Amino acid sequence: MAIPQRTIALGALPFGTTVDEKTSYAVLDRFTELGGTVIDTADNYAFWVDGGTGDESEDVIGRWLADRRNRDQVVLATKGGARPATPGTGLENAEGLSEKAVRAAVEASLRRLGTDRVELYWAHIEDRATPLAETVAALADLVDGGKAGELGVSNHAVWRVERARALAGDRPRFTHLQYRYSYLQPRLDMALPSSAHVHVTPELLDYVRAEGELRLWAYSSLLAGGYTREDVEVPGAYDHPGTPPRLAALREVAGELDATVNQVVLAWLLDHDPAVLPVVGASRVAQIEEAMGALDLRLDADQRRRLDEAGV
């Protein structure tokens, strides 16, 4: 099944850990009822939660697919490379992207998901201990072997992405990129909430525009509720003079469109240059209903200009 051109992906990170199975099923059901097809997960979600192993998200999705018998109606994207090699450790002991690790990771993901292939397989984080050519070949083998339809990369330096694509030659190569991105822009000289997060830069945007086959995905697109929830603190990297005018512009446009602030953020991403595919996590059905409503929202040229120029 192809990935739609203008769509929102359901981020499944909390399923089976901070979001119980019953609620996860309800969110997944409502997402697909509203026309959603793209589900984004990983083989390490969410190992850092107390009692988590990293199996949980894929396990829940696999059981839901089996129960609903709708595997052909969804696009599955999962990731490998960032699962701790030893339980109880962290990303400093990540499984990595060696040929052996990639092969083992994808087989385990497919088993948990209850399928023989995924539409998209991501290299989750960098592994500079493994020769890049080895990783590139191992990932290309997944496509050639029918276990993955396309390849993606997240949280990598742009030069590493380009080098990997060059090394692939005529073999399958990265065509999807996933990074942290939202309407509010952080100071790039301050740390993001997670050491594993890598933010979109002007260079990356220019790269995606120049390479016609690349598709940019954005995680943390709603700042984990930071736009609307008083109990969620916006990370310190966003605490700078450019943020208040951007928030004011966001609220102004939301009022004009009779939309929520979150929906305007998503609409801004969907019609971005280059276009962005937002990954939206949800712990309640109402949250995914709100997010999917953004697909019907269109910013006019003046609204887009005001949002883009605010705080610059």
C-alpha positions as CSV (number, residue, x, y, z in Angstrom):
1,M,0.0,0.0,0.0
2,A,1.4,3.4,-1.0
3,I,1.9,6.3,1.4
4,P,-0.5,9.1,0.6
5,Q,0.9,12.4,-0.6
6,R,-0.8,14.6,2.1
7,T,-1.3,12.6,5.2
8,I,-0.7,12.3,9.0
9,A,1.0,9.3,10.5
10,L,0.0,7.8,13.8
11,G,3.0,7.6,16.1
12,A,2.6,4.5,18.2
13,L,5.4,5.1,20.7
14,P,3.2,4.9,23.9
15,F,1.1,1.9,22.9
16,G,1.5,-1.0,25.4
17,T,3.4,1.1,28.0
18,T,2.0,4.4,29.0
19,V,-1.2,3.8,26.9
20,D,-2.9,0.5,27.7
21,E,-3.9,-2.0,25.1
22,K,-7.6,-1.2,25.2
23,T,-7.0,2.5,24.6
24,S,-4.4,1.8,22.0
25,Y,-7.0,-0.3,20.1
26,A,-9.5,2.5,20.4
27,V,-7.0,5.1,19.0
28,L,-6.0,2.8,16.1
29,D,-9.6,2.0,15.3
30,R,-10.6,5.7,15.2
31,F,-7.5,6.6,13.2
32,T,-8.4,4.2,10.4
33,E,-12.1,5.1,10.6
34,L,-11.0,8.6,9.8
35,G,-9.0,7.5,6.8
36,G,-5.6,7.2,8.4
37,T,-3.4,4.5,7.0
38,V,0.2,5.2,8.1
39,I,1.4,3.8,11.5
40,D,4.9,4.6,12.7
41,T,6.6,2.6,15.4
42,A,10.0,1.1,16.4
43,D,11.6,-1.9,17.9
44,N,12.5,0.0,21.1
45,Y,9.2,1.7,22.1
46,A,9.2,2.3,24.9
47,F,12.1,0.5,26.7
48,W,12.8,3.5,29.0
49,V,9.4,3.4,30.6
50,D,9.4,1.5,34.0
51,G,8.9,-2.2,33.1
52,G,9.2,-1.6,29.3
53,T,11.3,-3.8,27.1
54,G,10.9,-2.2,23.6
55,D,8.6,-5.0,22.4
56,E,5.4,-3.3,23.5
57,S,4.4,-1.0,20.7
58,E,5.0,-3.5,17.9
59,D,3.3,-6.3,19.9
60,V,0.1,-4.2,20.4
61,I,0.0,-3.2,16.7
62,G,0.5,-6.9,15.7
63,R,-2.3,-8.1,17.9
64,W,-4.6,-5.2,16.6
65,L,-3.8,-6.1,13.0
66,A,-4.6,-9.8,13.7
67,D,-7.8,-8.9,15.5
68,R,-9.0,-6.4,12.9
69,R,-7.7,-8.4,9.9
70,N,-6.8,-5.2,8.1
71,R,-3.1,-5.6,7.3
72,D,-3.6,-4.7,3.7
73,Q,-5.3,-1.4,4.6
74,V,-2.4,0.1,6.6
75,V,1.1,1.3,5.9
76,L,3.5,-0.1,8.5
77,A,6.7,1.8,9.3
78,T,9.1,0.6,11.9
79,K,12.7,1.3,13.0
80,G,15.8,-0.6,14.1
81,G,19.2,0.3,15.5
82,A,18.2,2.0,18.8
83,R,17.1,-0.9,20.9
84,P,19.5,-1.6,23.8
85,A,21.5,-4.7,23.2
86,T,21.2,-5.7,26.8
87,P,18.0,-5.2,28.9
88,G,18.3,-2.5,31.5
89,T,20.8,-0.4,29.5
90,G,20.3,2.7,27.3
91,L,21.2,4.1,24.0
92,E,24.8,4.0,24.9
93,N,24.4,0.2,24.3
94,A,22.2,0.4,21.2
95,E,22.0,-2.7,19.0
96,G,23.4,-0.6,16.1
97,L,23.2,-1.1,12.3
98,S,25.6,-3.8,11.5
99,E,24.5,-6.4,9.0
100,K,23.9,-8.9,11.8
101,A,22.0,-6.4,13.9
102,V,19.8,-5.2,11.0
103,R,18.9,-8.8,10.0
104,A,18.0,-9.8,13.5
105,A,16.1,-6.6,14.3
106,V,13.9,-6.8,11.2
107,E,13.0,-10.4,11.8
108,A,12.1,-9.7,15.4
109,S,10.0,-6.7,14.3
110,L,8.1,-8.7,11.7
111,R,7.4,-11.4,14.2
112,R,6.0,-8.9,16.7
113,L,3.9,-7.2,14.0
114,G,2.7,-10.5,12.7
115,T,3.5,-9.7,9.1
116,D,6.1,-10.7,6.5
117,R,7.0,-7.2,5.4
118,V,6.8,-3.6,6.3
119,E,6.2,-0.8,3.8
120,L,9.0,1.3,5.3
121,Y,12.0,0.4,7.4
122,W,14.0,3.1,9.2
123,A,17.6,3.3,10.4
124,H,16.6,4.8,13.8
125,I,19.9,6.4,15.0
126,E,23.4,6.7,13.8
127,D,25.9,3.8,14.3
128,R,29.4,5.2,13.6
129,A,31.0,2.1,14.9
130,T,29.8,0.1,11.8
131,P,31.1,0.9,8.3
132,L,28.4,2.9,6.5
133,A,28.7,0.7,3.4
134,E,27.8,-2.4,5.6
135,T,24.7,-0.7,6.9
136,V,23.6,0.5,3.4
137,A,24.0,-3.0,1.9
138,A,22.2,-4.7,4.8
139,L,19.2,-2.3,4.4
140,A,19.2,-2.7,0.7
141,D,19.0,-6.5,1.2
142,L,15.7,-6.0,3.1
143,V,14.1,-4.4,0.1
144,D,15.6,-6.9,-2.3
145,G,14.4,-9.7,-0.1
146,G,10.9,-8.4,0.1
147,K,10.9,-7.6,3.8
148,A,10.7,-3.8,3.3
149,G,9.1,-1.7,0.6
150,E,11.2,1.4,1.1
151,L,14.0,2.7,3.4
152,G,14.2,5.7,5.7
153,V,16.6,7.3,8.0
154,S,16.1,9.3,11.2
155,N,18.3,11.4,13.4
156,H,21.3,11.3,11.1
157,A,23.7,14.1,10.1
158,V,22.8,15.3,6.6
159,W,26.2,14.4,5.2
160,R,25.8,10.9,6.5
161,V,22.5,10.6,4.7
162,E,24.0,11.8,1.4
163,R,27.0,9.5,1.7
164,A,24.7,6.6,2.4
165,R,22.6,7.4,-0.7
166,A,25.7,7.6,-2.8
167,L,27.1,4.3,-1.5
168,A,23.9,2.6,-2.4
169,G,24.4,3.2,-6.1
170,D,21.7,1.5,-8.1
171,R,20.5,-0.5,-5.0
172,P,17.6,0.6,-2.8
173,R,18.5,3.7,-0.8
174,F,17.0,6.1,1.7
175,T,14.1,8.0,0.4
176,H,12.4,9.0,3.7
177,L,13.9,11.2,6.4
178,Q,12.5,11.6,9.9
179,Y,13.6,14.4,12.3
180,R,12.2,16.6,15.0
181,Y,10.3,19.6,13.6
182,S,7.3,21.8,14.5
183,Y,6.1,25.4,14.0
184,L,8.0,26.7,17.0
185,Q,11.7,26.7,16.3
186,P,14.4,25.9,18.9
187,R,17.7,27.5,19.5
188,L,20.1,25.1,17.9
189,D,22.8,25.9,20.5
190,M,20.7,24.4,23.3
191,A,20.1,20.7,23.9
192,L,16.7,19.2,22.9
193,P,14.7,17.2,25.4
194,S,16.3,13.9,24.4
195,S,19.9,13.4,23.4
196,A,18.7,11.2,20.6
197,H,16.6,13.9,19.0
198,V,18.0,15.7,15.9
199,H,16.2,18.8,14.7
200,V,15.5,19.9,11.1
201,T,17.9,22.5,9.9
202,P,17.8,24.9,6.9
203,E,20.4,22.7,5.3
204,L,18.2,19.6,5.6
205,L,15.2,21.5,4.2
206,D,17.3,22.6,1.2
207,Y,18.5,19.1,0.7
208,V,15.0,17.7,0.6
209,R,13.9,20.4,-1.9
210,A,16.9,19.6,-4.1
211,E,16.4,15.8,-4.1
212,G,13.0,15.2,-5.6
213,E,12.6,11.6,-4.3
214,L,13.1,12.5,-0.6
215,R,10.1,12.6,1.8
216,L,10.4,14.5,5.1
217,W,8.6,13.2,8.2
218,A,8.4,15.2,11.5
219,Y,8.2,13.8,15.0
220,S,7.3,15.8,18.1
221,S,5.2,17.9,15.7
222,L,2.9,19.0,18.6
223,L,5.6,19.3,21.2
224,A,4.0,16.6,23.3
225,G,1.0,18.9,24.1
226,G,3.2,21.9,24.7
227,Y,1.0,24.2,22.5
228,T,-2.2,23.7,24.4
229,R,-1.6,22.0,27.8
230,E,-0.7,24.2,30.8
231,D,0.8,21.1,32.6
232,V,3.3,20.6,29.8
233,E,6.4,22.7,29.9
234,V,7.8,23.8,26.6
235,P,11.5,22.7,26.4
236,G,14.1,25.3,27.3
237,A,15.5,25.4,23.7
238,Y,12.2,27.1,22.7
239,D,12.4,29.8,25.4
240,H,13.7,32.7,23.3
241,P,12.4,36.0,22.0
242,G,11.1,34.5,18.7
243,T,8.6,32.2,20.5
244,P,6.0,34.6,21.8
245,P,5.3,36.3,18.4
246,R,5.0,32.9,16.8
247,L,2.5,31.7,19.4
248,A,0.5,34.9,18.9
249,A,0.4,34.4,15.1
250,L,-0.6,30.8,15.6
251,R,-3.5,31.7,17.9
252,E,-4.6,34.5,15.5
253,V,-4.8,32.2,12.5
254,A,-6.5,29.5,14.5
255,G,-9.2,32.0,15.5
256,E,-9.7,33.0,11.8
257,L,-10.1,29.4,10.7
258,D,-12.2,28.3,13.7
259,A,-9.6,25.6,14.2
260,T,-7.4,24.5,17.1
261,V,-3.9,25.7,17.6
262,N,-2.7,22.1,17.1
263,Q,-4.6,21.8,13.8
264,V,-3.0,25.0,12.5
265,V,0.5,23.6,13.4
266,L,-0.3,20.4,11.4
267,A,-1.7,22.4,8.5
268,W,1.5,24.5,8.5
269,L,3.6,21.3,8.3
270,L,1.4,19.6,5.7
271,D,1.7,22.5,3.2
272,H,5.3,23.3,4.1
273,D,8.0,23.8,1.4
274,P,9.1,21.1,1.3
275,A,6.0,19.2,2.4
276,V,6.2,17.5,5.7
277,L,4.5,14.3,6.9
278,P,3.7,14.9,10.6
279,V,3.9,12.0,13.0
280,V,1.3,12.5,15.8
281,G,1.2,10.5,18.9
282,A,-2.2,10.1,20.7
283,S,-3.1,8.7,24.1
284,R,-6.8,9.4,23.7
285,V,-9.3,9.1,20.8
286,A,-10.1,12.8,20.9
287,Q,-6.5,13.7,20.2
288,I,-6.4,11.7,17.0
289,E,-9.7,13.1,15.9
290,E,-8.4,16.6,16.4
291,A,-5.2,15.8,14.5
292,M,-7.0,14.2,11.5
293,G,-9.2,17.3,11.3
294,A,-6.1,19.2,10.2
295,L,-6.2,17.4,6.8
296,D,-9.3,19.5,5.9
297,L,-7.6,22.8,6.8
298,R,-5.8,25.0,4.3
299,L,-3.9,28.1,5.0
300,D,-4.3,31.0,2.5
301,A,-1.2,32.9,1.3
302,D,-1.6,35.7,3.8
303,Q,-2.0,33.3,6.8
304,R,1.0,31.3,5.6
305,R,3.1,34.5,5.3
306,R,2.1,35.8,8.7
307,L,3.0,32.4,10.3
308,D,6.3,32.2,8.5
309,E,7.4,35.7,9.3
310,A,6.4,35.8,12.9
311,G,9.3,36.0,15.3
312,V,11.9,36.1,12.5
